């Protein structure tokens, strides 16, 4: 994870363009278009909290990239099966959590060759199945609720022709992503912590924290490539809040899960990172709730960071998820840290 401590306020005059594109949603999914960028007088954007690439987790980060946290993945052996794994308990920092929320998939700039949802595997199906299983109930202890079905899948959207503020063909910035999530919320009445927007980027689309383009998802530029995904939040001057995650295309070396997972590397790599960011948004939406503050080798890590384990081969390093059954379907998704049993698990009482 990459934790910042500063907040930024951005003015209304933001050069984000929207081009109208006619793109039918897949018949099997109700995926609605968002055709307007919403003007906002000022937007207070929380700095992103990122999931480093497997390669950055497997070695000390390059200077100027992610902070070189000593990660649990570096010094814990991989068990011979999908059993529990033991880093260190999370600590409560006093901030808010998300007791209940709908999850919404938002597909950025899909095309006929990269259709909403299917181009990324089936994240809508994963969010639906995740919401109907005990896996998500690991969060009960952190949000102080045992209510069932607190995180249902909601309506899903696509953004046609959303142009990066730096210009066509350039990376998005986190501000671009905040404006996109804010625009969906404004168009649908979905402000507040009762909604989480998951923004999916097409293959080849980079995203960086800011216009220095120095900390990025950028498989085409190894010097700046630091993370696979992140979560963040933004609010306008009226207090309208939007929570969002950003999932670039995960079918690239450095963000992929190990070979041999139930649904193939693209699908399960997407599921793995989506699970990671969903759990972290629920338990630490503003970077001020549940994370590890002890000087114990996992300082600053959230519920997903502590359990982001790695699988090394002679040529590369992959994420090493567990195989978990969600709503009668097998997926590969990393475990999440469970204070109740002091381990990384895929159910409350593993």
N, C-alpha and C positions, 0 to 999 in steps of 0.2 A: 504494500500500500504506500501511497505517496501523500503525506499529510502536509497541508499548508496551514498557516495561522492568520493570514490576512484576508480581508474581504474587499471587494471592488465594487464601485458603482459606475454604471455605464450610461451615457446620455441616450436620448431618443433617436438621434440621427444616426441610425445604424444601416450601413449599405448592404442589406440583405435583400435579394431579389427573389421573386417567385414567377416562374414561367408556367403558363397553363399547358398541361399535357393531358391528352385523352388516354386514359389507361383503365380498362375494365378490371374490376376486382375479381379474383378467382371465384367461381361459382360456389365452391364448397365453403368459403369463408365470407363473413360479413365484414368487409374491410372498406371503410369509408374514406373518401378523399378529403384533405384539408387544403383549401384553395387560396387561403389568404394568410399573409404574415401580419400579425397583430401589432400595431404601433403601441409603444409603451414609453412613458415619459422618462422613467429611469428603472433600471433593473439591478437589484442587488444580487450578485451571483456568487454563490459559495464556491470557493476553489475546489476542484475535483479531488476525489479520493480514488486512486487508481489501483488496478490489479496489474503488477508488472508482468512482463513476458516471462515465459518459462526459462528463457536463456538468461534474463537478468536475475531471476530468482536463483538460478543455478551457479551464479558467480557474483562477485561484487559488481555493482552497477558502474557503468562508465561515468567519468566525471561529467557533471552537467545533466545527467539523466536522473533516474529515480534515486532517492536516498538509499545508501547501502545498508539497509536493515539486515541484520543477521537472521535469516529466515528459518523457520522450523524445518523447512524442506532440506536445508543444507546439513542438518546435523541429527536427523532422525532416520533410522533405517526404514525402508519400505517393508511392511509385513508380507508374509507369504500369501495372504488372502486379503479380503476386504474388511478385516477386523478393525477394532477401534485403534486410534492413534493418539498420543498424549503430549500435546504441547504445554500450555499453561492457561489458567482461568482468566477470562475477561473481567475487567473492572468497570464499574459504573462511574461515569464522569459528571453526572448530574443533568444532562441534556435530555430532550424529548426523544421518544421512540414512536413507532407507527403501530398503533394497536390494531387497526384494521384498514384495509385499502383494496381497491380494485387495481389490477395490473392491466395495462394497455400496451399492446405492441404498436409501434409506429415505424413504418418502412419508408426510409428516405430515398427519394429518386429511383423507385423501381422502374424497370423497363419490361418490354415484352420478353427479353432474354433473361431478365432477373425479376420474376414476378413476385408480388408481395407474399410473404411467408415462405413459399416453397423454395425460393432462392437461398434461404438461410436454414433450410431443413424443415422444421415445424415448430418454431418457438411458441406459436399460439397454442398448439397442442400440449407442449411442455408446461406452459404456465397454467393451463387448465388442469392437467394431471397433478402438478405440484400442489395446487390449491386443495386437492381432494385426498391428501395423504398425511400420514403422521410425520413425514419429513419436515413439513412446514411448522409442525407443533414444537419443534426445538425452540422456536422463538417465544413460546408461552412464558418461560421464566424471565425473559428480558423485557417483555411488554406488560407483564402482570395481568394476563388474561388467558383464560382457558376456553373462551367462546369458540364454537366450531365455525369453520368456513369463514374465517376473518379476512382471507386474502383471495377472493374470487377473481376469475378472469373477467375482464370487462370488455367494452367495445374496442375495436382495433381500427387503425387508420393508416393512410399512406399520404406522403407529401410529394406531389409531382413537381419536378423542376425547381427544387430549393437550391439556390446558388450560394456557395461560400462567400462571405463578405470580402475575402481577399481576391475574389474573381473565379470564374469558371476554370476548372482543372486544378485549383489550389486546395490545400487542406481546409477542412472546417476548423473553427476554433470552438472552445467550450462556450463562448458567448453565442456563436451561431446555434449550437445545440440547445442552449438555454432558451433562446428566442423561439426555436422550433417547438420545444415542449410547452412553452408559455402560450404559443399560438394555438396549439391543439387544445389546451385547457380553456383558453378564452373562447374558442369556437364551439366548445361542447359543454361549457359550464362545469368543467372538471377541475377547478382550483382546489387547493387544500391538501392536507396530508392523507386524505382518503383516496388518493389516486397516485399511482406510480406509472410514469411513461417510460417505456423501453424503446430507445431509438436505435434502429438497425441500419448500418451503412452498407452500400453495395460494394462488391469486390473492386479494389483499386482506389477506393476513396479513403484518404488519410484524414486524421483529425489530430489537432494539437491543443495544448492548454491555452495558448494565446498566440498573438501574431509575431512573436519571436520565432515560432516554429522550431523550438529547441527541445521540447518534451512532447512526444507524439506517439500515436500509432502510425508507423510509417515503414512497413516492410520493404519499401523501395528505397529507403534511406536509413541504413543501419546506424549512422551517427546520431540520429534523433529518435530512433525507435526505442521506447521505454515501456509501453504498457499495451495490454490487450483490450481493456475495457475500464470503465469508471462509473461512479455514481456522484451526483451533485444535487444542488437545489438552488432555486432562485425565488425572489419575491419582488413585487413592485412596491411603489411608495404607499399604496393603499393596503398593503399587507397580504395581497393575494399570493399564495405560495404554490410552487410547482416542484415536485420531486421527480427526478428523471435519472435514468441510466443510459449509457452509451455503449453499444455493442458493435464495433467495427466487424468486418467480415473475418470470421475465425478460421477459415480454411487455408491458413498459412502456417508454415513452419515457425515455431516460436510461440504460437497460441493454440496449437492443436493438442488434443488428448492423445494418449498412446494408441497405437494400432490395436485392432481387435475388439473394440467396444461394440455393444449390441446394435447400434444404429449407424455405424460408420463414423469416420473421423469428423466430417463436416457437421453432421447433425449433433453428435455428442459434444463436440467442441463448443458449439453454440449453446447447447443445454448447460454445459459445465460453467461457462462464464456468466450466463444469464442467471443461473442459480446463485452463484457467488455474489453478483451485484444485487439481486433481489433480497437475499438475507441481510446483506450489509445495509441496504436502504432501510429495511424494517428496524434493525437494531441500532443503527447509528446514522440517521438521515442527515444530520447537520455536522457530523464529526465531533459531537460533544456528548455522546451517550456511552455505548459499550465498546471499549477497546482496551488493550493491555498497556498499562502505564508503568509497569515494573521494569527495572533494568535486568531483564532475564533472557535476553536474546531474541525476544519477539516484541520489543517496545513499539507501540503505535499500531499494532496489528488488530484488525477487526475479526468478526466471527468467521469470515471466509478466508482471510489472509492466513490465520493460524493453521488452516487445514488445506492449504494449496500445495499438495505434495507433488513430487516430480518423479519421472521415470527416465533414466539415463540409458542411452545406447552408445555404441562406439562412434556414431556420427551426429547425434542430436540429442536434445532433451525435450520431453513432452510433459504435459500435465498428467497426473496419475489419479484419476477419479475412482470412486467406488461404483460398483454396479448396484443400482437400487430399483426396486419395483414401485412405480407410482401409478395408482389407479389401474392396476392390472397390466401395466406395460413396463418393460425393462428399459432403463436409461443408464447412461454413465454420467454421474454428477459428483463433484467433490463432496465429502462430508462437511459438516459445519460444527463449530466449536460449541460444546454442550457443558456448561458449568456444572449442571446437576450430576454428571458422571465424570467430570474432569477429563474429557476426551473429545476427539473429533468423531461424530457419529452421524448416522442417517435416519435416526428416529430418537424420540425423547429418552427412551430407556434402553438404548443399545448396550 
